[in-house]
């Protein structure tokens, strides 16, 4: 397993150049082919875009992990967001809803934020909005990268495929087709590991 030095960030900060430099070093250390390296960079940019939309300011750790033919981008935090603070911020909008919950990374962001508010052992469905339940595993399960997984892109894709007759199907399918992350990443997972709230983007190298 190869892992670069952890990068400490504050959401809404301007750390994109430093993170992209780290992504380039990681790609070089993994001896990635040009196409794989480009995809890692694109996923990194999408990750940073998501980070900048987090409610309030959260202290984060971003790291790149390589194992065998997989490249993993991991974002984690210890900071517990105050759910009242989030509700107050959303109340300022004209709709009272978080517009950035639209799109795949908006859903990832909302799952990450929501998980950061929960007390240990809580059920995500008790805190989540209806759209976020789409993509939640039927049974919350452990993964090799986490102690507990709350939301997965793979699960979301399967849920959208299974809801063909629902009014939301076309909108959700369009989001999947237009999403860079959905088209490049093999999975995105949100859960907890060792007390940290964690998001992982998993990419399996195609040009090895």
ABEGO torsion letter per residue (X at the ends): XBBBBBBBBBBGBBAAAAAAAAAAAAAAAAGBBAAAAAAAAAAAAAAAAAAAABBEBBBBBBBBBBBEABBBBBBBBABBBBAAAAAAAAAABAAGBBAAABEAAAAAAAAAAAAAABBBGBBAAAABBAAAABGBBABBBBBAABABBABBAAAAAAAAAAAAABAAAAAAAAAAAABAAAAABABBBBBBBGGBBBBBBBBBBABX
